[in-house]
Amino acid sequence: MFLSVSGDDEDRRVGRRPRVLKAVGLTLAGALVAGCAAAGWAYWHLNSNIKSVDIDSALGDDRPAKATPTPSASQEAPLPTEAVNILVLGSDSRSGKENQALGGGSSTGARSDTAMVVHIGAGRTTATVVSIPRDTLVTRPSCPLKSGGSTAVSYGAMFNSAYSVGGPVCAVKTVESITDVRMDHYVEIDFSGFAKLVNALGGVTVTTDQDIDDDDSHLRLKAGTHHLDGRTALALARTRHGIGDGSDLGRIGLQQKLVKALLERISSTSLLTSPAKLYSVADAITGSLTTDTGLDSLTELMSLGESLKGLSADDVKTVTMPVVTAPSDPNRVVAEEPAARELWESLR
């Protein structure tokens, strides 16, 4: 049996096609608009997360010279390839409930118990991370204050006091004064930001050489390989009394292990194939980040990240500024010369 279609039925079907196509088109357009709106909101949210400090304006021209960039023959805007120095501080700020829960202690003030000068070599395929012990005695220079005026020069001051008395600006100026190396950028992350970053990456794997039992950081680990979540990784970064001689040098060794572990985890995680994980990591990083004004946008951070795509964890060298026990205080250290000076000269 054959079914025939009348002319009226055919006309009605033809008439419905434009309406169906229009509905499909509107649905796709709506999805596209919603997707763009979501992407726009995500970009705005991540961008607005970042806090910044105008260090260049505060310090003016009385600083070490900038490295001269190598001219590029490309007609397009190329990714930067010149050497760059970044001062990275880990702040133990207790501001906010999350930081207080992770850090304990007083809810006022902040210190920079972790300080690293990250030197990325020309070509952006090698890097050296130099840790500066917080207990190093230095001449802290006079630093400008946001409220006006300036701090007094202090001789034989602990290195991490610079951040306490003058914030990021004084931290940068003090590092530049003891190294004679220009800090091109400044990056600071607090307790909760570090823990969130580790959690967003799914944890990090670290091997410890000895048992750790530290009542201050509340960390207890047997020697061996461990996969750590954010809270435990943060405790490891803060541990000093449960290892070695209890000095800051032991803590620096653990922090350098964590730097390597983070880099390895980032390189092994397919962030670009998982938008949700990429957003989670980006939100963790930007949400607790303070930078100089040269890195205070998602675009600038992405440009820096893109320029480092040829840099692997194996190409990153971690060292500690050479120090010796301070003659004036067995619990403090001073730069060991000429070794410290030669190290900083290699980074200029």
C-alpha positions in Angstrom: 0.0 0.0 0.0 1.3 3.4 -0.9 0.5 6.6 1.0 0.1 9.8 -1.0 0.8 13.2 0.4 -1.5 15.9 -0.6 -0.3 19.3 -1.7 -1.8 21.0 1.5 0.2 18.6 3.8 3.4 19.2 1.9 2.9 23.0 2.1 2.3 22.7 5.9 5.6 20.7 6.2 7.5 23.1 4.2 6.1 25.9 6.2 7.2 24.3 9.4 10.8 23.8 8.3 11.8 27.5 8.5 10.2 27.6 12.0 12.2 24.4 13.1 15.4 25.8 11.6 14.8 29.1 13.3 14.2 27.4 16.6 17.4 25.4 16.3 19.3 28.5 15.3 18.0 30.4 18.3 18.9 27.5 20.6 22.4 27.4 19.2 22.7 31.1 19.4 21.5 31.1 23.0 24.0 28.4 23.9 26.8 30.4 22.2 25.8 33.5 24.0 25.5 31.7 27.3 28.9 30.1 26.7 30.5 33.5 25.9 28.8 35.0 28.9 30.1 32.2 31.1 33.6 32.6 29.7 33.4 36.4 30.1 32.3 36.0 33.7 35.1 33.5 34.4 37.7 35.9 32.9 36.3 38.8 34.9 36.2 36.8 38.1 39.8 35.5 37.7 41.0 38.9 36.7 39.3 40.7 39.6 40.8 38.1 42.0 44.3 39.5 41.6 45.5 42.1 44.0 48.5 44.3 43.0 51.1 46.8 44.3 52.7 49.5 42.2 56.2 48.7 43.2 57.9 50.6 40.3 56.2 53.9 41.2 57.0 53.4 44.9 60.7 52.7 44.3 61.4 55.1 41.4 64.7 54.9 39.6 67.0 54.2 42.5 67.2 50.5 41.7 69.5 48.1 39.8 69.3 48.4 36.0 66.8 46.4 34.1 68.0 43.6 31.8 68.2 44.7 28.2 65.7 42.6 26.1 67.0 41.0 22.9 65.3 42.6 19.8 63.0 40.3 17.9 62.7 40.1 14.1 59.0 39.0 14.3 56.5 41.4 13.0 53.9 40.0 15.4 53.9 40.6 19.1 56.2 37.8 20.2 56.2 36.0 23.6 59.0 37.5 25.8 62.2 35.6 25.8 64.6 37.8 27.8 65.8 36.8 31.2 63.5 37.8 34.1 63.8 37.9 37.9 60.7 37.4 40.1 60.6 37.8 43.8 58.2 35.1 45.2 57.1 35.5 48.8 55.0 33.1 50.8 53.0 35.3 53.3 51.8 33.8 56.6 49.1 36.4 56.8 46.3 35.4 59.2 43.7 37.7 57.6 40.5 35.8 56.8 39.0 32.7 58.4 40.8 30.3 56.0 44.3 31.7 56.7 43.6 31.8 60.4 42.5 28.1 60.4 45.5 27.1 58.4 48.1 29.3 60.2 46.8 29.7 63.7 48.4 32.3 66.0 47.6 36.0 66.0 45.1 37.3 63.4 47.1 40.5 63.0 50.1 41.3 60.9 52.0 39.1 58.4 55.5 37.9 57.8 57.3 36.5 54.7 58.7 33.2 56.0 59.3 32.0 52.4 61.4 34.1 50.0 62.6 32.9 46.7 64.3 34.8 43.8 63.2 33.0 40.6 65.7 33.7 37.8 64.4 32.6 34.4 67.2 32.6 31.9 67.2 34.1 28.5 65.2 31.9 26.2 62.9 30.9 29.1 64.1 27.3 29.0 66.1 27.2 32.3 65.4 28.7 35.7 67.2 29.0 39.1 65.3 29.4 42.3 67.3 30.9 45.1 65.9 30.7 48.6 66.9 33.5 51.1 66.8 32.3 54.7 64.3 34.4 56.7 66.9 34.4 59.6 69.5 36.2 57.5 70.8 39.4 59.1 70.9 42.3 56.6 71.0 46.0 56.3 67.4 46.9 55.7 67.2 50.0 53.6 64.9 53.0 54.1 61.6 52.1 52.5 58.7 54.3 51.4 55.4 53.8 53.2 51.9 54.0 51.8 50.9 56.4 54.5 53.7 58.7 53.6 57.2 59.1 54.9 59.6 56.2 55.1 61.1 53.6 57.4 64.5 54.1 59.0 67.6 52.2 57.8 68.1 49.2 60.1 71.5 47.4 60.5 71.6 43.8 61.5 67.8 43.3 60.9 66.3 40.0 60.1 65.6 39.7 56.4 61.9 38.9 56.8 61.3 42.1 58.9 61.3 44.1 55.6 57.9 42.7 54.7 56.6 43.2 58.2 57.5 46.9 58.4 57.1 48.0 54.8 55.1 45.3 52.9 56.0 44.2 49.3 57.7 47.4 48.4 60.2 47.1 51.3 60.7 43.4 50.6 61.6 44.1 47.0 63.9 47.0 47.9 65.7 44.9 50.6 66.3 42.0 48.1 67.6 44.4 45.5 69.9 46.1 48.1 71.5 42.8 49.1 71.7 41.2 45.7 72.1 44.2 43.3 69.7 42.3 41.0 66.6 44.0 39.6 63.4 42.3 40.5 61.3 42.6 37.4 58.2 41.2 39.1 56.7 40.4 42.5 54.4 37.5 43.4 53.0 36.8 46.8 50.7 33.9 47.8 49.2 33.3 51.2 48.5 30.2 53.3 45.1 29.4 51.9 46.1 30.1 48.3 48.9 27.6 48.5 46.7 24.9 50.0 44.0 25.5 47.5 46.5 25.3 44.6 47.7 21.9 45.8 44.2 20.6 46.2 43.1 21.9 42.8 46.1 20.0 41.3 45.0 16.8 43.0 47.8 16.9 45.6 51.6 16.6 45.2 54.0 13.7 45.7 57.0 14.4 47.9 59.8 12.1 49.2 61.2 13.0 52.7 64.6 11.7 53.7 63.8 11.5 57.4 60.9 11.2 59.9 59.2 14.5 60.6 57.6 15.2 63.9 56.9 18.9 64.4 54.5 20.1 67.1 54.5 23.6 65.7 53.3 22.7 62.1 51.4 19.6 63.5 53.1 17.4 60.8 54.1 13.8 61.4 55.4 11.9 58.5 57.6 8.8 58.2 60.6 9.0 55.9 59.5 8.0 52.4 57.3 9.0 49.6 53.9 10.6 50.3 51.1 12.1 48.3 50.0 15.2 50.1 46.8 17.3 50.1 46.9 21.1 50.4 46.8 21.2 54.2 49.6 18.6 54.7 51.7 20.2 51.9 51.4 23.6 53.7 52.4 22.0 57.0 55.5 20.6 55.2 56.3 24.0 53.9 56.2 25.4 57.4 58.1 22.6 59.2 61.4 23.5 60.7 61.6 22.2 64.3 60.9 18.6 63.5 63.9 18.1 61.2 67.6 18.5 61.2 68.9 21.2 63.7 65.5 23.0 63.7 66.8 25.9 61.7 65.3 27.7 58.8 67.7 25.9 56.5 66.0 22.6 57.0 62.6 24.2 56.2 64.1 25.7 53.0 65.1 22.2 51.9 61.5 21.0 52.3 60.1 24.0 50.5 62.5 23.4 47.5 61.2 19.8 47.3 57.6 21.2 47.2 58.6 23.6 44.4 59.8 20.7 42.3 56.8 18.6 43.2 54.4 21.4 42.1 56.2 21.9 38.8 56.1 18.2 38.1 52.4 17.9 39.0 51.5 20.9 36.8 53.5 19.5 33.8 51.9 16.0 34.3 48.3 17.3 34.6 46.4 17.8 31.4 44.9 21.2 32.4 44.2 22.3 28.8 42.0 19.3 28.2 39.9 19.8 31.3 38.4 23.3 31.4 36.9 22.7 34.9 40.3 21.7 36.4 42.0 24.6 34.6 39.5 27.0 36.0 39.8 25.5 39.5 43.6 25.8 39.4 43.4 29.4 38.0 40.9 30.4 40.7 43.1 28.9 43.4 46.1 30.8 42.1 44.5 34.2 41.4 42.3 34.2 44.5 45.2 34.5 46.9 47.7 36.3 44.7 49.3 39.7 45.1 51.6 40.9 42.2 53.3 44.0 41.0 51.3 46.0 38.4 53.2 44.3 35.6 51.5 41.0 36.3 48.1 42.1 37.7 45.9 40.9 34.9 45.0 37.4 33.6 46.4 38.4 30.2 49.8 39.3 31.6 49.9 36.1 33.7 49.0 34.0 30.7 51.7 35.7 28.6 54.2 34.8 31.3 53.0 31.3 31.5 53.0 30.8 27.7 56.6 32.1 27.6 57.6 29.3 30.0 56.1 26.4 28.0 59.6 25.2 27.1 60.6 25.0 30.8 60.3 21.6 32.5 60.8 20.7 36.2 64.1 19.1 35.2 65.3 22.5 33.9 64.7 24.2 37.3 67.7 24.4 39.7 67.0 25.1 43.4 69.7 26.6 45.6 70.0 28.5 48.9 71.9 31.7 49.2 75.3 30.8 50.9 75.2 31.7 54.5 77.3 31.2 57.7 76.4 31.5 61.4 76.2 35.2 62.4 79.1 36.1 64.8 76.6 38.1 66.9 74.0 35.5 67.3 74.2 31.7 66.9 70.5 31.5 65.9 71.0 33.9 62.9 73.0 33.7 59.7 74.7 36.2 57.4 75.6 36.0 53.7 78.8 34.0 53.1 81.1 36.0 50.9 82.3 35.9 48.2 80.1 32.9 47.4 76.8 34.9 47.9 78.0 37.8 45.7 79.2 35.4 43.0 75.8 33.7 43.0 73.9 37.0 42.5 76.3 38.1 39.8 75.5 34.9 37.9 71.8 36.0 37.8 72.4 39.5 36.4 
